[in-house]
Amino acid sequence: MKKLETVKIKAETKRKLRKLIWELEAKYERKFSFDDAINYLLEERERKKPELLEKVFGAVSGASLHEELRAERQKDEERAKRKFSA
């Protein structure tokens, strides 16, 4: 058996995942776990065409979305460190 991890999520996120689980269980007529639901969402994301999403959501010409996301994530991490470090 693989090692299980604990992930903290907001109550609203849990509610949305629970709703997805109910929909998946109704559609596929079997039990689903939170892990199954998260993996389902990840697989769905991989099936989507990222280039189409960039076009639809107006990616900045000449800029790498991955680099922009990484830079923003770094800023978030720095803000969190300042806010929660004593």
N, C-alpha and C positions, 0 to 999 in steps of 0.2 A: 504494500500500500504506500502511496506517495505521501510525503509530509504535507500536512495542512497548515495554512498560515491564517492569521487573523488580520482583517482589513477593516479599518474604521471608515464608515460612510455616514452621511447625514440621513436622518429619518426619511426625508423626502426622496432621497436616492434609493433607499431600501424599499419604500413604497412603490416606486417606479419599477424596480427590479422584480418585486413581488407580482405586480400587474403583468409584466412581461412573462414571468414564469407561468402564471395562470393561462395566458394566451397560448404559450408554447404547449402546455399540457393539454389544452383543449384541441389544438391543431394536431398534435402528434400522438395523443392518447397514451401518454406515459408520464412518469414523474420527472420533474426537472429540479435541479438544485440551483443555488445562487451561482455556483461555479459554472454550471451548464449555461445559465443565462449570460454570464459575462463572456464565456467563450463564444457563444452564439453571436453576441454583439461584435466581438473582435473579428470573427470570421466574416460577418456581413461587411464590416469596414474594409477588409482585404479584398472582397469581391467587387467593391465599388471602384470606379475608374477615378483615381486621384486627379488626373489631368482635367476631367470634366468638372470635378468639384472646384478646382482652381479657376476654371473659366466661369462657372456659375457664380462663385462668390467673389469674383474680381481680384484675383491675385495680382500683386504689383508686378509690373513688367520689369524684368531684369533682377528681381530680388528672389532669393531662395526662401520659400516658406519654412523649410526646415530650419534654416539658420535664424530666421526671425523668431520662430517658435522657441528655439533653444535660448536665444538672447532674452526673450521675455520670461522664460522659465527661470533663468539665472537671476533676473531681477526679482522675481517672486521669492526665490530661495533667500536672497539677500535681505529682502524686507521681512521675511519670516524670522530669520536669525536675529535681526535687530529688535523685532517685536517681542520674541519669546526668550531671548537670552538675558540672563540676569547680570 
